[in-house]
Amino acid sequence: MFFATIKRALLDTTAWPSRAAAHTAIFGFIEGWYNLHRLRSGLGYRSPADYETALAA
């Protein structure tokens, strides 16, 4: 599922000028979106952002 998501969202849509640029974009996608919004079973099928919001309320 992870590789399909990153391929569809990032890699299929852009031609990268260098390997370093692709690496930076992939890292940004993983840390900036995927890790924050992916649903996790350990959090009751909520994203970490939703879980932290619920804890703060």
N, CA, C and O atoms as a DFTB+ gen file, in Angstrom:
228 C
 N C O
     1  1       0.819      -1.193       0.000
     2  2       0.000       0.000       0.000
     3  2       0.867       1.264       0.000
     4  3       0.563       2.222      -0.710
     5  1       1.934       1.269       0.785
     6  2       2.787       2.450       0.863
     7  2       3.373       2.815      -0.496
     8  3       3.303       3.969      -0.919
     9  1       3.950       1.830      -1.176
    10  2       4.604       2.120      -2.447
    11  2       3.605       2.558      -3.511
    12  3       3.928       3.402      -4.347
    13  1       2.420       2.009      -3.495
    14  2       1.387       2.446      -4.437
    15  2       0.985       3.889      -4.155
    16  3       0.780       4.672      -5.083
    17  1       0.874       4.240      -2.890
    18  2       0.495       5.599      -2.512
    19  2       1.544       6.601      -2.949
    20  3       1.213       7.618      -3.560
    21  1       2.799       6.329      -2.647
    22  2       3.851       7.287      -2.998
    23  2       4.032       7.365      -4.508
    24  3       4.313       8.437      -5.044
    25  1       3.875       6.256      -5.188
    26  2       4.010       6.263      -6.642
    27  2       2.898       7.076      -7.284
    28  3       3.154       7.883      -8.177
    29  1       1.681       6.872      -6.843
    30  2       0.535       7.579      -7.414
    31  2       0.589       9.074      -7.078
    32  3       0.318       9.909      -7.941
    33  1       0.928       9.411      -5.858
    34  2       0.867      10.796      -5.411
    35  2       2.073      11.632      -5.821
    36  3       1.965      12.850      -5.968
    37  1       3.213      10.990      -6.005
    38  2       4.426      11.782      -6.170
    39  2       5.243      11.400      -7.398
    40  3       5.604      12.267      -8.193
    41  1       5.531      10.152      -7.557
    42  2       6.498       9.751      -8.564
    43  2       5.950       9.729      -9.983
    44  3       6.687      10.020     -10.925
    45  1       4.679       9.394     -10.160
    46  2       4.105       9.338     -11.504
    47  2       3.786      10.710     -12.076
    48  3       3.528      10.832     -13.273
    49  1       3.798      11.734     -11.252
    50  2       3.349      13.049     -11.698
    51  2       4.478      14.012     -12.039
    52  3       4.212      15.085     -12.579
    53  1       5.724      13.668     -11.744
    54  2       6.821      14.612     -11.891
    55  2       8.045      13.945     -12.504
    56  3       8.354      12.793     -12.200
    57  1       8.726      14.669     -13.355
    58  2      10.033      14.236     -13.849
    59  2      11.081      14.947     -12.999
    60  3      11.090      16.177     -12.938
    61  1      11.939      14.214     -12.360
    62  2      12.906      14.783     -11.420
    63  2      14.212      15.110     -12.131
    64  3      14.721      14.285     -12.889
    65  1      14.764      16.302     -11.900
    66  2      16.004      16.695     -12.567
    67  2      17.233      15.943     -12.065
    68  3      18.223      15.806     -12.784
    69  1      17.162      15.458     -10.828
    70  2      18.300      14.727     -10.270
    71  2      17.805      13.742      -9.221
    72  3      16.677      13.832      -8.736
    73  1      18.668      12.813      -8.889
    74  2      18.348      11.836      -7.853
    75  2      18.186      12.522      -6.495
    76  3      17.333      12.134      -5.697
    77  1      18.993      13.523      -6.240
    78  2      18.911      14.254      -4.971
    79  2      17.571      14.978      -4.839
    80  3      16.995      15.010      -3.751
    81  1      17.075      15.551      -5.916
    82  2      15.775      16.233      -5.879
    83  2      14.656      15.238      -5.599
    84  3      13.744      15.530      -4.826
    85  1      14.723      14.065      -6.222
    86  2      13.716      13.031      -5.968
    87  2      13.790      12.564      -4.523
    88  3      12.757      12.369      -3.881
    89  1      14.990      12.383      -4.009
    90  2      15.176      11.951      -2.618
    91  2      14.563      12.960      -1.656
    92  3      13.872      12.581      -0.710
    93  1      14.811      14.228      -1.892
    94  2      14.270      15.283      -1.032
    95  2      12.744      15.303      -1.079
    96  3      12.093      15.452      -0.044
    97  1      12.177      15.154      -2.264
    98  2      10.722      15.149      -2.405
    99  2      10.094      13.946      -1.721
   100  3       9.057      14.073      -1.070
   101  1      10.710      12.784      -1.861
   102  2      10.188      11.574      -1.217
   103  2      10.255      11.708       0.292
   104  3       9.294      11.372       0.985
   105  1      11.370      12.192       0.811
   106  2      11.505      12.397       2.251
   107  2      10.449      13.379       2.765
   108  3       9.828      13.147       3.803
   109  1      10.253      14.466       2.036
   110  2       9.237      15.449       2.432
   111  2       7.839      14.859       2.434
   112  3       7.040      15.156       3.321
   113  1       7.537      14.020       1.442
   114  2       6.223      13.376       1.381
   115  2       6.011      12.453       2.580
   116  3       4.950      12.475       3.205
   117  1       7.008      11.655       2.895
   118  2       6.875      10.700       3.989
   119  2       6.744      11.418       5.323
   120  3       5.840      11.115       6.101
   121  1       7.625      12.354       5.595
   122  2       7.609      13.041       6.883
   123  2       6.522      14.099       6.997
   124  3       5.992      14.332       8.083
   125  1       6.188      14.735       5.893
   126  2       5.246      15.841       5.939
   127  2       3.794      15.461       5.766
   128  3       2.910      16.163       6.258
   129  1       3.527      14.364       5.076
   130  2       2.132      13.983       4.868
   131  2       1.850      12.559       5.326
   132  3       0.974      12.345       6.164
   133  1       2.565      11.600       4.801
   134  2       2.228      10.191       5.015
   135  2       2.245       9.809       6.491
   136  3       1.297       9.188       6.971
   137  1       3.285      10.161       7.212
   138  2       3.373       9.778       8.615
   139  2       2.354      10.499       9.491
   140  3       1.991       9.997      10.556
   141  1       1.892      11.658       9.061
   142  2       0.919      12.408       9.858
   143  2      -0.526      12.028       9.579
   144  3      -1.374      12.151      10.462
   145  1      -0.825      11.567       8.365
   146  2      -2.214      11.357       7.965
   147  2      -2.623       9.904       7.769
   148  3      -3.812       9.612       7.645
   149  1      -1.666       8.995       7.740
   150  2      -2.006       7.585       7.546
   151  2      -2.725       7.056       8.779
   152  3      -2.321       7.336       9.907
   153  1      -3.787       6.296       8.561
   154  2      -4.544       5.726       9.677
   155  2      -3.747       4.594      10.302
   156  3      -3.113       3.805       9.601
   157  1      -3.784       4.520      11.627
   158  2      -3.043       3.498      12.356
   159  2      -3.988       2.718      13.259
   160  3      -4.795       3.302      13.983
   161  1      -3.880       1.400      13.210
   162  2      -4.763       0.553      14.010
   163  2      -4.513       0.744      15.503
   164  3      -5.447       0.646      16.298
   165  1      -3.284       1.011      15.891
   166  2      -2.967       1.217      17.304
   167  2      -3.588       2.474      17.888
   168  3      -3.660       2.621      19.108
   169  1      -4.031       3.371      17.040
   170  2      -4.673       4.608      17.489
   171  2      -6.172       4.585      17.217
   172  3      -6.815       5.633      17.149
   173  1      -6.718       3.391      17.062
   174  2      -8.151       3.264      16.805
   175  2      -8.520       3.673      15.394
   176  3      -9.589       4.242      15.173
   177  1      -7.653       3.393      14.441
   178  2      -7.848       3.736      13.034
   179  2      -8.055       5.233      12.839
   180  3      -8.917       5.677      12.080
   181  1      -7.237       5.984      13.547
   182  2      -7.183       7.433      13.382
   183  2      -5.764       7.810      12.991
   184  3      -4.825       7.050      13.227
   185  1      -5.613       8.970      12.400
   186  2      -4.285       9.465      12.069
   187  2      -3.649      10.038      13.336
   188  3      -4.365      10.399      14.270
   189  1      -2.332      10.127      13.383
   190  2      -1.695      10.739      14.550
   191  2      -2.173      12.164      14.797
   192  3      -2.319      12.572      15.949
   193  1      -2.420      12.928      13.734
   194  2      -2.904      14.299      13.902
   195  2      -4.288      14.296      14.556
   196  3      -4.532      15.081      15.472
   197  1      -5.184      13.439      14.107
   198  2      -6.532      13.347      14.722
   199  2      -6.453      12.860      16.156
   200  3      -7.181      13.352      17.018
   201  1      -5.588      11.912      16.419
   202  2      -5.437      11.347      17.753
   203  2      -4.939      12.432      18.729
   204  3      -5.465      12.566      19.834
   205  1      -3.940      13.187      18.319
   206  2      -3.419      14.244      19.191
   207  2      -4.440      15.347      19.415
   208  3      -4.512      15.917      20.504
   209  1      -5.230      15.653      18.391
   210  2      -6.290      16.650      18.544
   211  2      -7.328      16.179      19.557
   212  3      -7.798      16.965      20.380
   213  1      -7.687      14.897      19.496
   214  2      -8.667      14.349      20.436
   215  2      -8.119      14.336      21.859
   216  3      -8.871      14.566      22.806
   217  1      -6.832      14.074      22.029
   218  2      -6.231      14.083      23.361
   219  2      -6.183      15.480      23.955
   220  3      -6.357      15.651      25.162
   221  1      -5.949      16.472      23.118
   222  2      -5.851      17.844      23.588
   223  2      -7.201      18.426      23.979
   224  3      -7.264      19.364      24.774
   225  1      -8.278      17.881      23.429
   226  2      -9.615      18.439      23.698
   227  2     -10.152      18.015      25.037
   228  3     -11.261      18.401      25.408
